[in-house]
């Protein structure tokens, strides 16, 4: 059996409703992008793959490298970087949707994605001989200011006088990522975005993001009763950029409460309160 990787950035025979206008959508790649193709075979089958130039009406075979997934499954893969033009890829009897490679990529943004290891929910290989395989994909979309939600993770204590004491508090933000121009995108683009957000490494326009909770691409609008839609999905940065994260804890002040400051602690040290530091510090003598 021959199958194509689940998160490869090309789409082979997606579902379409023949009784409705499908609209016009063509995937775009930059000349510098890496179009990573992965094909999985068992029972000793060998795939035949070709790159089809739709403008010049020329097909050329794709040279495939191999990787042994296990004793029975072998992966064939290639990194495609064609010149400017409109193309499809054929694997056996399957031909992908047309995609465009051009120098002027307009307002599209680059999404790079991979995973921490080869144990994912998908039939894809993300590490070959300790080298991470980075997939690339482009979509027109972005983060809208009205889609930013300010949030906080905190823990509070109410004393007997009903005064609230903030025990722990850390702010963070979530962002609505909206994709699809005024002409929309087909459903399979939203399905693809939902897949890649299951991976551990998703870099959108230079920043790492993760899915917020169980957020999935939500349809915002249907374009002209066609099979084209505008979607949004709620994301949050993988790292919180709040100042002080990972930094040095400030020296305690009178308003900071009681603290413990330990410097090279040794056996038999004792703790002694130092008013100047508003903290208990360790000393090796009484």
N, C-alpha and C positions, 0 to 999 in steps of 0.2 A: 504493500500500500504506500502511495506517495501522498504526503500532506505538506501544507505550507505553514510556516510558523504563525502562531496566533497573533503576535503583535508586530509582524512585519508591516512596514508602512505602505504596502500596496494592497489593493482590494480586488479579490477575484470573485466574480459572479455574485455580487451582493443582491439581496432581495429587492425587487422592483415590482410595482403594481402596473401592469400593462394597460389598464383602463384609465390611467390618469397621466397627465403631462408630467414627465419626470424632471422638467427644468434642465438647466445647464450647469454642470459642476465639473471642474477639472482641477485635480490636485496639482500643486505647484512645488517645485524644488529649486533651490539655488544651484548654480554651477559648483559651488564649494560644498554642497551637502553630500552626505554619505547615505546612499539608499541601500540598506543592508537587507539582503534576501537570504532566508534560511528555509531549506527543504528537508523533510525527514522521510527516510525510506526504511522499510524492513524487507525481509525475505530476499535480500540481495538485489533489489531493484535499483536501477540507475536512472535518474531523471534527465530529461533533455530540456534545456531552457534557452530561450532566445529573446533578444531585445529587438523590438519592432519599431522602426522609424516610420511614423505615419505620414510625415511630409515627403520624405524621399522614397517611401514605399520599399524600404530595404529591411531585411531581417538578418541579424547576426547572432551566432551562438554565444552563449555566456559561459566562460570558463569557470568551473565550480571547484572550490576546495572541499576537502572532506574532513570530518571529525567523527570519531567513534563515540556515540552516546553510551551504548552498552554493547553487549555481545550480539544483539539482534537488530539494533537500530543504528543507522548511520545518518549523519547530517551532511548535506551539501550546501555550501554557502558561497556568496559572492558580494562584493561591495561595488555598486554601480555608480559611476560618475560620468554620464554621457554629456555630450556637448548640447548646446541650445537646440531645442526641438520639442516635438510632441511624440510620446512613446507609449507603448504598452509592453508588458512582459508576458511571454507564453511559457507555461510549464505543462508539458504533456498536452492535454486537450483543454486546459484552462487558460484564459487570457484575462489579465487584470484590466481595470478601468484605465482610461487614458490619463496620463500625467504630463505636465509641462515642465521642462527644465529651461530656465532663463536667467539672464543676468539681473534684470529688473524684477525683483520679487515683490514690489509694491509694499503694502502694509502687513504682509504676512509676518508672523513671528515664529521663531524656531523653538521646537520642543525636543529636547534630548531626553532619552529615557533608557534605563537599564535596571538591574536588580543586584542585590547584595551577593547572591550566589545563583546556582542553577536550579535551586529548589523553589520554583514558583508554581503558580496555578496553571501556567501556560506551557505549550510545547515550543519552547525557545531556549537557546543556549546563550547565557549572558557572560560566561567566562570560558575562554579557551587558553589553556596553558598559562594560567595566571594573568591573562590579558583581558580586561573588561571590554565587552562588546557594546558599543554605544550606538543605539538606534536614533535616527533623526526623522522629524516629521514637521511639516509646516501647516499652519492654519491662520486665517484672518480672525483675530479676536483680541481681547485684552481685558484689563481690569477697570471698571467704571467707579468713579468716586462715590456715586450714590449706592454702590454695592459693598462699601466698607462698613463692617460692623465692629464696634468697640466692645470688648468683653473683658472679664476679669475672672481669675480663679483665686478664691480667697477662703479663709476660715476665720470666723469671729467667735468671741466669747462674751456673754452677757453676765456681769457680776450681779451681786445682790441688790445693788443700787440701780439696776437696769441701765448701766452704762455699757456701751458696746466697745470692746477692745479688739482691735484688729490683730489677730495672731499671725496671719500670713496673707499676703496679697500680691498678685502678679498680673498686670494687664497684658492683653494680647489682642490681635486683630484677625478677622477673617475677611476674605475677599470673594466677590462674585466674579468668576471668570466667564465672560460672555463670548461665544464664538458663532460665526456665521454672519456674512455681510447682509445687506438689505435684500440680497437674492437668496440668502439662506444656504444651508448645507444639507446633504442627504442624511437620513437617519444613521447610516453605518458609520459616519464620522463621530456621532455622539456615542455609539456603541464602542468605537475604538478608544475614544478618550476615557470612557468608563473602565476599559481594560487596563490601559497604561497607568491609571491612577491606583491600580492594585500593586504596582511595583514600588520598590524602595527608593528609586532615584528618578525623579521627574523634575527636569530643569526647564522652566518656561521663561524664555527671553533672558536667560542668565541668572535666574534665581530658583532655588529649590523649593518645591511646594508639596504638600500632602493634602489628601482629601479631608475635609472637615466632617468627622463622624462617619455617618453612612450616606453622605450627600452623593447624589448621582446627577448626571446631566438632565436638566428639566427643560421641557419645551416651552419657550416663551411665546413663539408666534409661528404660524404656518403661512408661508409666502404664496399668495395668489392661488390657494387651493391646489398647489402642486405638491410634489414629494420633496419639498425643501423647507427647512425649518431653522429657527434661531434658538440656541440653547444657552443655558447657564449652569454652572456647577460651583459650589462653594468650596473654596480652598483656604488653607492657611500656610504661612511660611514654615518650612521645616525647622528653622531656627528662629527663636524669638530675639528680635534685635533691641530689646529694652536695655538701656544703659546699665552697666554694672554686672550683667550676666557674665560669669566667668572671670570677673575682675576681682580686685583685692577688696576685702571687707574693710569699711572705714573704721578708724579708731573710735571706740565708744565715747559718747558724750553724756552729760548729765541727763539728757532726755532719752537716752537709748535704753535705759534699764540696766539691770545687772548682767554682766557678761563674764566669760572666762577666756583669758588670753594665755595660752600655754606656749612657752618658748623652750624648745629642746628638752622636753620633760625626761627626767631620769628617775630611777627607783628611789623611793623614800622622800621625794619632793613633797612639799606641803603647799596648800593654797592660802594666800594672804590677800586681803582686800586692799587695793590701792586707790585712794580717793581720786588722785590725779588722773588715773586711767579709767575710773568708774568701772572697775572690773577686778575679779580675783585673778591673781597671777601666781605662777608657780615659783617656789624658792627652795633651795636645798638646805636651808637652815631655819631655825625657829627664832 
